[in-house]
Amino acid sequence: MTMALATTGIIVAASWPSLANEKGYDWGSPGLLGTVVATVVLAVTFVMVELRAEDPILPLRLFKNSTFTLTTAIGFVIGAGMFAAIQFLPTYLQIVKGEGVTASGLLLIPMMVGMMGAAIVSGALIAKRGKYRMYPIVGLAIAAADLAWLTTLAVDTSLFVFGAMIFVFGLGIGLVMQNIILAVQNSVDPHEIGVATSANSYFREIGATLGIAVVGTIFTSRLSERLGDVFAQAGGAAQGGGADSLTPDVVKQLPEPIHSGVLNAYVDALAPTFWYLVPIGVLALVMAFFLPQLKLSETAGMVARGEAVAAPKAGGETELVEGEAAAVPENVTVGATTDGSPAGDAAPGGIAAPRVRRTERRGPRAGRSQAKGRGGRVTTTALRRLPALFSSLYLRVCTLIA
């Protein structure tokens, strides 16, 4: 309860200018001060409760783990900077480019392609080499540089250039998000993988909420000032116009030169806002350099927690077996016993010792390993064709929309 209320207080405080219809944070406002004080009290209460709870929602001992603390801080900063940038890209397409809601969503496909492609490729390389530390560093460097590139957005920026910008941004995010989760999961006890992963996601979402609220306030304030100048120069031709009433349909119906003035005002308010996010990306990059390189676990989580055992299947494959058999793997395998006695002999105390089977790679597995070379070449060829394929697809979407 205290965690939920404290989270709500953070969101309300961060969104206060929008909720109170104010241009900024008026720290003399009783409502804002009361919200902040109540949030702090609830957060302290939550910490005290968690310290005394036998089964806490968020074990505070996790923060003694330097890898968990560092990756959580990186996730928080990424949420504050990167998600805030993503939030305003569809509105740029709708207001400045005049695209519809569906079209603006389709035009964000390059970002998702970059994100998914980077995550898949980096995951395959990590599985092969067992090293993950370099990918968050490279990804954050790419994302920070792309935030600086986004400051060059203009009214006449082509959709192809816009697609290239967000594709690169997606590459950076894709190299970071899942790999810091991987670091978290390999740094904690197997029984705490779930809570550590959810805690990392929680703080990332909190960072995103704060980032979107703060950056949104800055953007709205800048937009209101510029729209005021545009409407003042129009001599009252657009009465009632303002940032709150600015919608794509309203913008399309505005006469010239007000229409061009509104588009320029929107871009002049949005593009420089990305400069506020560049230091956040650089901060995350600096923290990533301190990320340790841990040895990745080769044991499934359920096996490591003792909830399952790896039982052999036909053809030399293995599968997880849950339940009571996981706790007492009696007579599951054949071969040498765990205490070194011959197979089938009774261990001290008269109880038959569990046996270990030596399995050989036979059947379909052998066929797959023989075809490994051909499969690797096919996969490499397909990966090389992906950029051209996605570029062609994006150009077709732009053509259909135009």
Secondary structure, DSSP 8 states (H G I E B T S, - for coil): -HHHHHHHHHHHHHTHHHHTT-SS--TT-HHHHHHHHHHHHHHHHHHHHHHH-SS-SS-GGGGGSHHHHHHHHHHHHHIIIIIHHHHTHHHHHHHTS---HHHHHHTTHHHHHHHHHHHHHHHHHHHHH---THHHHHHHHHHHHHHHHHTT--TT--HHHHHHHHHHHHHHHHHHHHHHHHHHHTTS-GGGHHHHHHHHHHHHHHHHHHHHHHHHHHHHHHHHHHHHHHHHHTTSTTTT--STT--HHHHHH--TTHHHHHHHHHHHHHGGGGGGTHHHHHHHHHHHTT--------S-HHHHTTSEEEEE-GGG-EEEEESHHHH--TT---SSBTTS--TT-EETTTEE--B-------THHHHHHHTHHHHHHHHHHHHHHHHHHHHHHHHHHHHHH-
